[in-house]
């Protein structure tokens, strides 16, 4: 098949004006804040009107996955293709997915606009600057960092201890050299106070999580004000509101809070808004976009980042619990390539036929299916995401395996066939909705002690025997309890490349323990972040970054963006 970017640029001639597309869900040009011909935001009055309408909310379909390889296994392409299939079946449908970060785009995983013939349009703009949301988040984040350092240098009325500032800086590029830095060099007149700090990638910024969890400007400002930025010399907490930072930060985010509306290749409208990583943040698109879509369409397809132990678990225990967004059906994406890799095949040979590796790797898929059925109480529909390179015999093996497991399933060919390739999956999802009871079980209770919540996640979802805490992690938990935030939900930061906290441990291993190195507190986002297995909040680039393959010619034709 042709590269995704080539398909996208060829499809340009078929794309309709976004003003025409939104008519499918009852919106007009007056409801839009336009960003060219194909992209818009909903204006503030429209957001309020839609949310307050008497229309009953539609049915939410959540797309998650087995533990994928470093290249991803097709959640977004499945989400987009499934929305196209629903439209072909005559259903009123929208999608609500996350905004891409330029870190993965220029790294190894690529963008987040789907692929093949199931993409959102325009791919180039969405994968790069889009409507500037991530730049606004980066700027608001770094404004707060600048205000902190300025306050310390210019009198320090709040008595902030520079060695206890916890607020880092942010950048939407993978740059491992910025993980740990020293600021303030050059003396007090030129550089300020010398201190250790570092950068996180913008998708890991607490402000990204805050934006994704805020229903309106009032909630956004309240959460921004509650950001814990550090401690005084006598160990009292200091918040962003103490620095009078909230108004300016909210002003920077005034447009970023409005969801972006675009279309896919087959003219289905959908929201792309916010992009917190699921391995270090809560991994779901904005609750505002999801709630708007549920008011505008009968069926809404959303997704969570990485595998079900990350994005889906966090959606359940953080988002659904607070905002009552219970999925009517869940799709669990699996691929032959991912199963090969979990069965011991090297990544470079992931598409080579290997029945033995396929059978061994199915242990990972079986664990996720069992988690869905017995832990979350939501039986999934397994979507076998077929790549063009997949072998027919292996597809048939996986089909029979799903039958043996008692799992609902469908082969999805949306990558190569668009919506038509997702009809079987759409019918399976509709059948699951019809016989489902729209229930959801949470892994822990909010009033469980912090360590109990972490251990329930480790044992029930990841399959660990227990948890080992570093001395720092134990001190962190004691401080969280002392400050009165122990009732926050858990947002685990761990590798996405294993159901464990160990990158090379594939399949569904037993007999291991989760190692918690530290426990961070996000008082604005309102969750507790245990950092397991030396997880970095600023990723690095691979040996051969995707950026090296990218270019644009004098006529504006783009290559290498996937």
Buried (B, 14 or more C-beta within 10 A) or exposed (E): EEBBBBBBBEBEEEBEBBBEBBEBBBBEEEBBBEBEEBBBBBBBEBBEEBBEEEEEBBBBBBBBBBBBBEBBBBBBBBBBBBBBBBBBBEBBBBBBBBBBBBBBBBBBBBBBBBBBBBBBBBBBBBBBEBBEBBBBBBBBBBBBBEBBBEBBBEEBEBEBBBEBBBBBBBBBBBBEEBBEBEBBEEEEEEBBBEBEBBBBBBBBBBBBBBBBBBBBEEBBBBBBBBBBBBBBEEEEBBBBBBBEBBEBBBEBBEBBBBBBBBBBBBBBBBBBBBBBBBBBBBBBBBBBBBBBBBBBBBBBBBBBBBBBBBBBBBBBBBBBBEBEBBBBBBBBBBBBBBBBBBBEBEEEEBBEBBEEBBBBBBBBBBBBBBBBBEBBEBBBBBBBBBBEEBBEEBBEBBBEBBEEBEBBBBBBBBBBBBBBBBBBBBBBBBBBBEEBEEEBEBBBEBEBEBBEBBBBBBBBBBBBEEBEBBEEBBEBBEBBBEEEBBBBBBBBBBBBBBBBBBBEBBBBBEEBBBBBBBBBBBBBBBBBBBBBBEBBBBBEBEEEBBBEEBEEEEEEEBBBBB
